[in-house]
Amino acid sequence: MITWNAGGWLEELNCIAIRYTSAVATEITTDEYRALAELRYRIRHFLHEGDEVAQAAGLEPQQYLLLLAIRGLPGGEEATIRTLAERLERVWERAVGVTAAVAGGSA
């Protein structure tokens, strides 16, 4: 969940999150669309910055995401290809390829 509270954005984003997780039967307001657009913009900006930092460190963005997924696994969860593919939202074969690239091999 978003942790900043600049000008009431947190409350609006929380409202949007609740609205999208429950049955959306009513029309979304213009303010809600604006809040959603702002949230998506900030997420894209955050992800873009992460890609730039990874590349500056000599990593491909996918390699960084794999390392992050491994390091950030919940305690006791094993880093299997299936788990990593799910966390990276990648198909099985692509997760194997990224894993092999990180390990210095080829898939």
C-alpha positions in Angstrom: 0.0 0.0 0.0 1.1 3.5 -0.6 2.8 5.0 2.5 2.9 8.7 1.7 0.1 11.1 2.7 0.7 14.2 0.6 -2.5 16.2 0.4 -4.8 13.3 1.3 -3.6 11.0 -1.5 -3.4 8.1 0.9 -7.0 8.2 1.7 -8.0 8.5 -1.9 -5.8 5.6 -3.0 -7.1 3.5 -0.1 -10.6 4.2 -1.3 -9.7 3.1 -4.9 -8.0 -0.1 -3.6 -11.1 -1.0 -1.7 -13.3 -0.2 -4.7 -11.3 -2.3 -7.1 -11.2 -5.3 -4.7 -14.9 -5.4 -4.1 -17.7 -5.6 -6.6 -17.6 -2.4 -8.6 -21.3 -1.7 -9.1 -21.3 2.1 -9.2 -19.6 4.4 -11.6 -16.1 5.6 -10.8 -15.8 9.3 -10.1 -13.5 11.7 -11.9 -11.5 12.2 -8.7 -11.1 8.5 -8.4 -9.8 8.2 -12.0 -7.4 11.0 -11.2 -6.1 9.3 -8.1 -5.8 6.0 -10.0 -3.9 7.7 -12.8 -1.6 9.4 -10.3 -0.9 6.1 -8.5 -0.1 4.3 -11.8 2.2 7.2 -12.8 4.1 7.0 -9.6 4.4 3.2 -9.9 5.8 3.5 -13.4 8.2 6.2 -12.3 9.4 4.1 -9.4 9.9 1.0 -11.6 11.7 3.1 -14.3 14.1 4.4 -11.6 14.8 0.9 -10.4 15.6 -0.2 -13.9 18.1 2.6 -14.3 19.8 1.9 -10.9 20.1 -1.8 -11.9 21.7 -1.0 -15.2 24.1 1.4 -13.5 25.1 -1.5 -11.3 25.8 -3.7 -14.3 22.6 -5.7 -14.1 19.7 -6.2 -16.5 16.4 -5.1 -14.9 15.2 -8.7 -15.1 18.3 -9.9 -13.2 17.7 -7.3 -10.5 14.1 -8.4 -10.2 15.1 -12.0 -9.8 17.6 -11.2 -7.1 15.0 -9.0 -5.4 12.4 -11.8 -5.6 14.9 -14.4 -4.1 16.0 -12.1 -1.3 12.5 -11.0 -0.5 10.8 -14.4 -0.3 8.8 -14.9 2.9 10.7 -16.9 5.6 10.7 -20.6 4.9 9.6 -20.3 1.3 11.9 -22.1 -1.1 13.2 -20.3 -4.2 12.0 -22.7 -6.8 11.6 -21.8 -10.5 7.8 -22.1 -10.1 7.8 -19.7 -7.1 10.1 -17.2 -8.8 8.1 -17.4 -12.1 4.9 -16.6 -10.1 6.6 -13.8 -8.2 8.0 -12.3 -11.4 4.8 -13.0 -13.3 6.8 -14.7 -16.0 6.1 -17.9 -17.8 8.1 -20.9 -16.7 10.6 -20.9 -19.6 11.4 -17.2 -19.2 12.1 -17.6 -15.5 14.5 -20.4 -16.3 16.3 -18.2 -18.8 16.7 -15.3 -16.4 17.9 -17.7 -13.7 20.4 -19.2 -16.0 21.6 -15.7 -17.1 22.1 -14.7 -13.5 24.0 -17.9 -12.8 26.2 -17.3 -15.8 25.0 -20.2 -17.9 22.6 -20.5 -20.7 19.1 -22.0 -20.8 
